[in-house]
Amino acid sequence: MRLERGQRRAVALVIVVTQLVVAVVTGVVISVAYGKLDKNFITGDPIDHKTKKHHHIGGDPLDILVMGSDSRAGAGNDIDGQTDIGERSDTTILVHVSADRKTVYGVSLPRDAMVRRPDCEGPDGETVPGAELDMFNAAYSLAGATCTVAQVEELTGIYIDHYVTLDFNGFKDMVEAVHGVTVCIPEAVDDSAHGITFEAGTQELDGQQALDYVRERSSTPNADIGRMKRQQAFMASMINKVVSAGTLTRPSRVYNFLKAATGSIVTDPGLSSLSGLVHLAWEFRRTDLDNISFITVPFEEYPPDPNRLQWSASAKGLWKVILEDQPLPKKYREEAISADKPPGTPAGSGAASGSDPGTTSGAPASPPTTPDATPSGGEQESDANGLCA
């Protein structure tokens, strides 16, 4: 059964948090809950913009850069004993929100793409010299989130309104707070070297399993690209669950989700308070699940090194679409992942979360939803990314 429009309020990673605030700050708990959660916020450095905001008649879109930090510092983040690797951003997604707030799409930016990096101010206040060519995620490693923002602005011409970073422990706690997230895995995974195993089929993952799922890149032919696609599918499924499975009506889950999120994200000063997020949340009341999707920037092999990538010429067309606040053209939507239908689930069914909002993680895997037949080209590509068709 398809959800009625009023039940299909969609959210991106940041918007998930903002929508949940509304359910928390009500009734007799408003002062206590608000006070505790508001103190959880970690404020990052302001953005030193490299481009100007393009204003539109009738309202402006929003562009938010979401980054996943692999720092092992802090409670719960030392997941593999690699405490001395510093901090990198292996996940970077540019989230574009249309001016009318009815459409949201996230664009994954590969960490291994070779790009130009601008001069940035490092954590110690010293200037980190730029480079004509470097890996995309070097900016974060050398000078933090604001350097990645500066890099994206210079490369695309898109003004970044806000940024958000999330660490390992916060990610796990957010998944636990909503009692697991459902994914579909086409073939069993046995990555013994990293202690990661999964059965094939549709299954609900707890926090640690979810982290393993979005970090694993050794079990599929497409490696890092497959990992990006699985991250997109996971976020689509998580959004689907938060919106469709009654999570917003369960105060304890809402509070735990917010507690995990606000204690583990770092944002620019403009987003580092509940009041700022609540104000933003109100703007998304007209956004539906079938209007939120995830894509990957067009890319190709970097000729001097087959282990690296570069953005292809058609990426320029995508940046123009975003700058002009246009819907995604068909050529960019062909491999899009929708929050209305995460891979392996029936469209509009809320199946990404299971029919029972009280279901806990760890349920046995059911068979993959892909038919038992010779796979098509699209199915082969899905398999190579570790996704069900």
N, C-alpha and C positions, 0 to 999 in steps of 0.2 A: 504494500500500500504506500503510495507516495505521500510525503508529508505535506500538510497544508502550508501556504506561504508564511503564515505567522510562526510556524515551527521551524522554518528553514533559514534563520538568521545566520549568515556565514561570517567567519572570522579568519584572519591570518594569524601567524604566531603571536604577534603583538596584540592583535585584536581579540584573540582568545582571552588573554589576561584582562583586557579592559572590559569586555562584556561580563566577565565573572564578577568584577567589582560590584556591579549593580545588585547582584544577588546577595553579596556579603554585607554591604553597608545598609541594612534595613533593620527596623524594629529596635529591640532593646540592646542589640549587640553593636549598634553603629559606632558608638564612641570607642569601645574597647577594641573592636576589630580594626577600625580605621587607624587608631593610634598605633597598634602593634605592627600592622602591615606597612604603614607609611614610613616607619623607622627602618624597615628592611631594605629600602632602596639603596643601591650603590650608584652614586653619580660619577659618570666619567667626564672626560675633558670636553669642552665645547668644540664644535666643528669649525675648523678654519677653511671656509669655503673657497673652492677654486673656480667656481662658476656662479652666475647669477640666476636667481629664480625666474622662471618663465611664467608670467601671470596670464590667466585665461579669462575671457569674458564669461561671467556667470559663476566663477569659482575656480579654485586651484586644486589640482591633484596632489597626492602625497606620495613621496618616495622614501622608503625606509630600508636601510641596510641591516640585515639580520646576519649575525656571525656566530658560529659555534666555536668556542674556545676549547683547545685541548690541553689547557694548563693542568698540571698535576698538583698544583699548590692548593691548599685549603682542604677542609674535611670532606672526605668522600671522593676526592678527585684522583688519588693515587691508585689507579685501577690496574697498573701493570708494572709498578716498581720503577718507572722511568721518570723519576723526580727531577732529573737534571736536564731535560730537553727544552726548557724554556716554555714559551707560549706561542702557539700557532693558531691560525684559523683555517681549518680544513673544510669548513662549510661556510659559504657566503652566498646569500640570496638577496637580490634586489627586489623588494616588494613594492609594486606600483598599485596605488589606490586611485581610482578614477575620481574626477572632480565631483560627480554626482553621488559618489560613495556606493555605487551599485555593482562595481566590478573590481576584483582584486586579482592580480596575477603576480606570481613570484618567478624570478629568473635566476637560476643557479649559475654561478660563475666558477668554472673549474679552477682548482688550486694550482694545477700544473701548467696553466696557460702562460706563455711568455708574453710579458707586457712591459710598457714603460712605467717606471716608478718615479714619482716626484720627490723633491726634497721634503723631509718631514721633521718635525720636532720630536725627539725621543723622550722617554720617561724622565730622563735626567735634565731635560731642558736644552740639551745640545742638539744641533742640527744633524740629522742622518742624511747624508748625500743620496740623491736619487740615482737611478740607473737607466740607461737607454733600453736595457732588456734584462728582465729578471722574472723569476716565477711569481705568479700573482700573490701567493700567500706570504712572500717575503716581507711585504709591507707591514703586515701584522706582527710578524716575528721581530722585526727591527724597531718598529716605532708605534705599535699598538693599533687600536681600532680606528682612531681618527686618521691615521696614515692610510689605512685601507679605504676609508671614506674619501679622502683626498685623491687617491689613485683612481677610484671609480668615477669621481666627478671629472677628472682630467681626461680619462679615456672615453667617456660617454657624453659629456656635456650636460648630464642630468644633475640637477640640484638635489642633494640628499637632505631631506627635512629632519630625519632622526636616524639614530642607529641603536641597535640592541645587541649585546653579546650574552651568551648563555653557556655555563660550564657543564661538565659531565654530571656532577652531583645534582644540580638543579634539573637537568633533563630527566634523570632517573626518578627524582621525587615527583615531578609533574606527572609522569606516567603512572606512578604508584597512586597518586592522588585521585586519578580518574579510574582506578582499578583495571589498568591494562589497556592496551591498544591492539586491535586486530590487524594482522597482515596475512598475505597469501604467498607462500614460498613454493615455487614450481618443482624444485628438486632438493633432496636432503643436502644439508651443508655439514661438512666434517673438516673444519679447519683446526686440526689437532695442535698445530704450532702455536695458536693463540687461544686454545681452550674454548673454541666456539663451535657448537653443534646445534643443528635444527632439523626437525623432521620436515618432510614435504607436506604441504597442505595449508589450509586456513587455520590459523591459531592465534590465540591472544597472548601477548608478550607482557611480562612484568617489567619493572624498571631496568634491571641489569640486562635482561634478554633484549630489551628494546635498544639499549646502548650498544650491545654486541651487534645487533642487526644493522643499525645505521652506520657503524664503523667498519664492518667486515668488507674487505675488498679482494680477498684472495680466492674466493670460491667461484667467481664468475669470469667469463672471458673478457668482459668489458671493464673489469677492475675498478678504477676510480670513477669512470663514467657510470658504471652500474651502481656504484655506491651512491652517487648523486641522485640517480633515478629512484633508488630505494628510499633515500631520505625524503624526496618529494612525495612518494607514495605514503610514507609513514606520516608525514605532516598532514596530508589530505585525510588519512584515516583518523588521526587524532582530532582534527577539526570536526570531522563528521561525528565522532563519538561525543565530543563536548556539546555539540549543538543538538544531536538527534536522540541521545540515549537517556535523557532525563538528568544529566549531570548538573545542569543549571538549577534544578529544583531540589538538589540535595545540599543543604548548607555545609555539612562537614566536608564533603568533597570539594566544594567551591573554596572553602577557607583553606584547606590543605593544599589545593592547587595554587592558590594565590600566595600562600606562605612559601611554597617551594620556588615559585617564579620570582617573586619580589626579592627573595634572599639570595638568588643566584644569577640575576641579570645585572648587567651594567648598561646604563643608558646615557645618552646626552642629557644635559641639564633640563631640556624641555620636556622630557618624559619621566623624570625621576621622582614622581609623586603620584599618589592615588588620584588626587584632584585633576592632575594633568591627564591621566589615563581615562578617568571617568568622562571628562570633557570629550576626549577622542572617541570613546565608546559610543556616545550618543549619535555620532555622525554615521555609524554603520548599521543603523536600524533598518535600512532598506536593502542590505546586501544579502543575497541568497546563496546557498551552497553551490548551485550550478553555475554561479558567476565567480567562483574562485578556483584558480587553476595554477599549475606549476609547469614551467618549461625550462629548457637549458639554452644558454646563449649559443647561437650557431658557431661551430668550431670545426677545425680541421687539424691534421697532423702538422707539427712544426718540423719542416724538412730537415734541418741539421740534426735533430734528435728525435727518433721515433717514440721516445718515452715522454715527450713534452707535446703540448698542444698550442694552437694559436686561434684567436677568434677569426672566423671567416669573414669575407667581404659583406655577407648579408647581415652581420651583426649591426652594421651601421644603419640598416633599414629598421632594425628593432629599436635602436636608441631613438630614431626619428619618431617611430610610433609612440614611444613613451613620452617624449618631449611634447608631442602634439596631443597627448592624452586620447589616443584612439584605441578602439578595441583591437585585440590581436587578429591580424589577418590569418587566413587559412593556412598559409605556408608555415607559420609559427605555431599553429594550434594542432598540427598533425600528430605530434607525439605528446601533447599536453596531458597532464594528470589532473583530474577534477576532484574536488572535495565532495562532490555529489556522488561520484562513482570511483572510489579508490580501486586500484587493480584487483581483480578477482572477486568483486562484489557486485550484486545487482544494482542497477541505477536507482537512486532515490529511495532505497529501502532502509537506509540507516544500518545496513548489514555490516558496515565496517566496525560497528561497536557491539554487535550481537543484539538480539531482540530483547534480552533481559538486562536492564541497566544494573542489576545487582550481580551480574556474573563476575567472577573473579578470574585473574590470570592463571595460566598454567593448565588450561583445559587441553585435552588431547587434540591433536591436529586432525582436521577432517581433510579428505582428499582435495587436491587442487581443483579449481573450477574449470581449468582448461580441458576441453574435450580430448579423449584418447584417440587422436588421429594424427596424420602427418601434419606437422606444424606449418603454418603459413609464414611468409616473410616477417609479418608483424609479430607472430608468436615466437619465432626464432629470436628476434631482437629482444622481446620481453624476457625470454629464457636467459639470454646473454647478460641481461641486467639483473637477473635474480628476481624477476617479477612474474606473476601469473598474468596471462593475457586476458 
